[in-house]
Structure formats: structure tokens, C-alpha cells
Amino acid sequence: MKIAVVSDSHDHGDLLARAMEIARDWGARAVFHCGDVIGANTLRRALAFDLPMHVIHGNNLGDVPALMRLAFESGGRLVYHGGEAVVDLGGRRLFMIHYPHLARGMAMTGDYDAVFCGHSHQAEIEAVSNARGGRTMLVNPGTVAGFGEPRTLALGDLDSLEFAVRSIDASGA
């Protein structure tokens, strides 16, 4: 099962929509947003792609009641988890939190197949040694918005647990 991981869209709905377009065209069946959405309206164009989205809030909370209302109105296409999420999908156990240092700690437990985070605006994919003697994928997709860093998302295959960072070209949005 293919998925996309995004983070730190910071009210840039047009760039988030472009990331969703890339995810859809690649064949993603779900999208994970690792926080700093800011305004709920940032997600409206993204929902038009009809891909289920799992969203947490990050450190820039924005309008939480509006985000909860949009999730309710989405008919299940948007799931707002609050500050962190545990999702079972495609036979994998996944964890999502905004902060990289906490994500690394969760990856090291061995309780999850993959852990997703954001916050740093720096894309990074790493297989982390865990307490159970295995490896857990730690995925930070970077930032949708840019802010001096490249605009990126991560695309992943849950069957093989392989992830890759992809640039978001703002043209075509």
C-alpha cells in the first residue's frame, strides 16, 4: 500500500494541494500530515483529492475547533488525531508526532513499523535500530511550505517499508 507523508504546510493550501496531487498521481491511498497545518481552510483543497488524511496539529495549533469541525464534515476523509496518532494501516503499525526528538524515541521502542514527524523542515529518512533488535523507519518529510528549505514530501510503500523524499514543484498547483 502506497502512502504520502507531509508536514509543516503553514497555511499554504496551494502547496499542500500540489503535494496531494503528487501523492494521488503516484498511487497513494492515504496521506499523513505531521502537523503545523495552522488554519483548517489549508486542508479544504487537499480534501478535494479524495485521499484519506490523518492529521495532527504540531506546535502551531491554529484553529483547533475549526479543524475538528472540518474533520467531522469530511465524512471520514479527514481524521484529526490531536497531538499524536497511532494508525494501523496496510498491515503496519504507524506512529505520528510533530517533534523529531520524540519521534526518534518512539521509533526506538520497536512498537511501530514506521514513525513520522515534522517540525525541523528538514527531510530525512532513516532506519533506526530499536529495542526489539529490529529496525523502524523514521520519516521526516520536510516542509510543504518551504521557508528557506526545499518544499518536499515523502512517498512510501508500506509493503516494503521503503520511503523516498520528493520535491514539490509549485507549478501545476
Disulfide bonds with the S-S distance in Angstrom:
none
